[in-house]
Amino acid sequence: MKITISSTDLKESLGIASNTLGSNSDITKHFIFTTEGTGVNVMSCSPPRQFSKIPLIGATVQESGSFSIEGEKILKAVGAVEGALDLSFNEETKEINFKSGFGDGTFSSLDPESFPPWNTKLSEATLVKSISSTVLYDILNSLKTYVSTDESRRPELSMLVVENGKGYACDGFLLGISRNDELNGLNLKIHQKDIAPLQKFLKAYDGNAIEILKGDQATFFRAEDGAAFGVMDLPYTYPPITEQYAEAFDWTPRRVWRLSKENFLKGLNFLTAFVDKTNLKVTFKDPEDESLLPPQISMKGGGNPVSYNLQVPDFDFDDGTDIDSITDLGDKMYATRLREAGEGDDVPSFEFNYMSVKKVLDSQDNIMVFGCSREAKRGYMLFKSEYSSGVQSVAIVSWMV
């Protein structure tokens, strides 16, 4: 068996497959090169969860077969050469000759048959639906901040789920929900450790339609050229968050503010300069009967309390504006509350965990819009945003009490 390919094409394919390369001292530390029809693929897996199968575009192959090469070694070798190269496998000696214009060397192969049966699972998987790689990437990007990383305490929260046209993620304090019409009819569970490598796969195939397939206890994401990323299915059941907060996109909170993200972050940095690092509680104050005063955030330190006045950017809106013509979710929420008198008691102040809010702000535009409502003694902050792909998201942050 002999593979001829440019070093550039091999580097690109190995770079994608390396996202799921294992580190154990066994076959999962190797790339598997295997023929399929007239082409050849490179496969890798990181036990127990992830798998990649990437076609070697531009390669020519003589004879069918398969072999393995330790991942770290071939990545070093191919990174040091340019131009065309050959990989020639000797079935008797189980050795692969690596030959290029810069030099040649020999690798040893393990038995490809000992590689976990991911390829069989993929070949037997059935198509569920297709989705834009950009939409799926943005769904993951909008939710990854909210997925719990404490798998030992709440494993059912250490994943994001997609069901009924929406994606959900929650760490027990923050909740993120994203939606797009392309999610309709799709049910997924994606472990928090699978998010980053799946995003790298989707980024490599940006602009592709991605097929989602279900196999034997596994889910696969397949690009138009046949490249695939696989994950093992999860046994956990998500809590009823998906039912309680599914309509959060339509909520208009009792109070809504439109503030400068940069100014807000500067305020948080100012406050935390005067308090102990373990102090995470920030008080937001803006009573309706003090409308001429700017909103204020403050913290209680070891000495006197410290406060910071926030800036309120101008907003071009009049009573004749058609609210439905406002496309930005945050601005629409703000304009709706300007026009409609808030129902219920004022929310003059509340307290939040500033580390939680800073996580949410990572996905917000330069002008941040958030609302706040009271639920009995507790309450929540609500943020709305939208990606250029059409993915819409909301973030809910619980008050501190």
Secondary structure, 3 states (H helix, E strand, C coil): CEEEEEHHHHHHHHHHHHHHCCCCCCHHHEEEEEEECCEEEEEEEECCCEEEEEECCCCEEECCCEEEEEHHHHHHHHHCCCCEEEEEEECCCCEEEEEECCEEEEEECCCHHHCCCHHHHHHHCEEEEEEEHHHHHHHHHHHHHHCCCCCCCCHHHCEEEEECCEEEEECCCEEEEEECHHHCCCCEEEEHHHHHHHHHHHHHCCCCEEEEEEECCEEEEECCCCCEEEEECCCCCCCCHHHHCCCHHHCCCCEEEEEEHHHHHHHHHHHHCCCCCCCCEEEEECCHHHCCCCCEEEECCCCCCEEEECCCCCCCCCCCCCHHHCCCHHHHHHHHHHHCCCCCCCCCEEEEEHHHHHHHHCCCCCEEEEEEEEECCEEEEEEEEECCCCCEEEEEEECCC
